[in-house]
Amino acid sequence: MKEKRILIFRSATRILNQTIDALKREFPLSRITVVAPFAAKDALSQDPLIDEVFPVHIDGRMSLLGIGLKNIFRLRDQRFD
């Protein structure tokens, strides 16, 4: 099975762990990257199921457009599944 590159936007913290857990069960060879505010970077980096934290400055609600075009292009270059 080919390794999947999965991108997750951290929005609701209380369901994030359940979501990552389910993804790792379904795709055990997956590489999971979480887009999250800088304030959450240290905590998320401690999770062994998360391979990379992509920290962003965000004002207000977490959304694709809210992270800015520069970050969108950086994420696109990583070619997530």
N, C-alpha and C positions, 0 to 999 in steps of 0.2 A: 504494500500500500504506500502510495506517495505521501510525503509530508505535506500537510495543509498549513498554509500561513493565514491565520485568523486574526482579524482586527476587531476589537471591542471598544466601544465608547462607554466609559464609566459614567453612568447616570444615577441609577438607584443603587446605592452601596449595599443595601440589605439583600438584593438578589444577585449581585455580581458573583459572589462565591458559588452560588448554586448554578449559575450559568456556566462559569468556567469549569466547574466540576462535571457538568453534563457534557460539555464540549470535549473535555479530555477523555471521558468514557467512550464517546462516539468516535473520536478521532485521536487515538492514543499517541500517534506520531506527530500531532499538530504542534505548531509553534504559535503561541498566543501573545499578541501585543495589545496592551490596553492604553488607550488615549485617555488621559486624566489630567486634572488640574495639578499644577506644581505642588500644591499643598498636600496632595494625596500620594505623591511619588514615593516617599520613604516607606509608608505603610504597605503600598502595593508591591514594592520591590522585595518585601519579605515573604511574599506568597510564592511557594515553590512551583505552583502551577502556571504562574505568569513568567514568560520568558523575557519580556521587555516591557518597560513602561515608557510611553511617549508623552512626556509632560508638556502641557501647553498653558499659556496664560489665557484665562477665560473670564469674561465679565458676564455674569448672568448665567443663563442656562447652557448646558453642554449641548452643542450641535455641530454638525459638519461645517456649516458656514461660519459658525461662531469661532472656530479655531484659526481662521484666516487662510488666505490663498497660499501663502508660503508653506504653511504646514500641510495643506491639502496636497500640494505638489510633492513635498517630501514623502508623504505617505504613499502617494501614487507610485513613486519610484520604487517602493519596496514590493510592489506586485502581490498584494494579498489576494487570497482566493475568495 
